[in-house]
Amino acid sequence: MKYLTVEEAAKKFDLSARSIRNYCQQGRIIGAVLSGKTWLIPEDAKKPERINAKNDDLYYENTQYGNELISFINESPVACLAISNIKNNLLNSGYKEVFENKKHQFKAGEKVFIIRNDSTMLALNIGKNISENNVNFHIVATHADSPCFKIKPESDITSDAYQKLNVAPYGGMIPSTWLDRPLSIAGRVVINKEEGIQKELVNFKDLTVLIPNLCIHFSKSLNESDLNMAIDMVPFLSCDENQSFKDLIAKRLDVDKDRIMNYDLYCYNKESGTLWGEKNEFISSSRLDDLQCVYTSMRAFKESENENSINVMYIADNEEVGSHSSQGADSDFLRNTLKRVCHDLNADYEVAVANSFLVSADNAHAVHPNKVEVTDKVNKAYMNKGLVIKFNPSQTYTSDGISSAIFQKICSNADVPYQFFTNRSDLRGGSTLGNILLSQVSILAVDVGLAQIAMHSSYETAGTRDIKYAIDAFKEFYSSNIVFDNSSYNISKNN
């Protein structure tokens, strides 16, 4: 087959070269292939139909934001690597890393971040006009962990001809969605070296393990029975009975096997995400809960300035298993850091917290196309319809009338639609890190999220349009002045 260059196709279709590249990236020119850094277009390819400018722009915008999110997720298979990914983003944006175990003097106009145990981060952008009489925090809190399988310290299981991995479920997963998926391994390895005990973050991208289904012929009731985590959900690594899992790690890290002391390694779904729908309005990927909120809050944090507030990005680990860890939301990390900042600025910590606001951002349940009946009749959320404000009378979410109204005003100022979600009254819903954080720092807070279906599946689905909605809403929040004056709450744009 003969191919045209981008410039030749642009001339043939009477379009700009940029439009041709965009159409190729969006998959709208059938047969176009990427060769190196340029596109080749089949000579007999047809000109893409342009419905109208608005729809065309929407398609391109959905594709751009969706592909950026997929790329971020692919580089963030587990919490510690997500934090490493964000660390590099912040360093490239002028932020400086400081450390809990070393003295640091926080000051106005400073942009810094702190990492605890490799998997939780607090980043601060301290406004230039912050003083001892004017301290408040604008916090967006998310979590970087997702349901997966954690590999046990003694990891090898030999069964017949197969070498398998001894794993345990991490978080509330949907087990069946992990079957027949290409899985890989990532996390942290601790090595005994002459210089001392050292850690190394690893992502064995090119290594694949798999949990196979049992064929229907051998178990007629397979689809009627529950999967046993200790028997049915064990990935096999190879047919080489003489190679242990530590042998494999040692070979890839080029260290002696005996120097590997321990590890925190996980099996994750290595399938890349995909965009779909007529306008690429849907995104399906692993780990959308909660990396979609992590990504959008990171974008907003980097792109926002507020001279009158201290903007905070808090990304926690271990939300999926209850947050009760040294790096979870139930730890002292947020409280201690905010106290240190107030101390260095000669400000009253309690007064500062009373003037602050927290957005707990964790994805929300969208109406399921085949199970509409499991949602509340009127307080229900849809993909691509804007931010979801979540309520629960049992206080598993932090939202109340005041905090919701403040965030509704922020969304309105940003031209971002919003919707409400509550569980159906006879069904118990999930929870998130917001209320757990409030047990450590008593602060006015709201719970929000992006609508998605198949939450906790190894491959989830959400709305692509909501990515930009979230970025715009979080940017507005970070850029706003929120003033509490007795019974009045004033929200204004920061000029």
Beta strands, then each sheet from edge to edge (+ up, - down):
strand 1: 3-4
strand 2: 33-35
strand 3: 38-42
strand 4: 96-97
strand 5: 111-116
strand 6: 120-126
strand 7: 137-143
strand 8: 148-159
strand 9: 162-170
strand 10: 183-193
strand 11: 196-209
strand 12: 236-238
strand 13: 260-269
strand 14: 274-276
strand 15: 282-285
strand 16: 310-316
strand 17: 357-361
strand 18: 364-365
strand 19: 387-390
strand 20: 418-421
strand 21: 444-449
strand 22: 451-453
strand 23: 460-463
strand 24: 480-485
strand 25: 488-493
sheet 1: 1+ 3- 2+
sheet 2: 4+ 5+ 6- 16+ 7+ 17+ 21+ 19- 20-
sheet 3: 11+ 10- 13+ 8- 9+ 12-
sheet 4: 14+ 15- 23+ 22- 18-
sheet 5: 24+ 25-
end
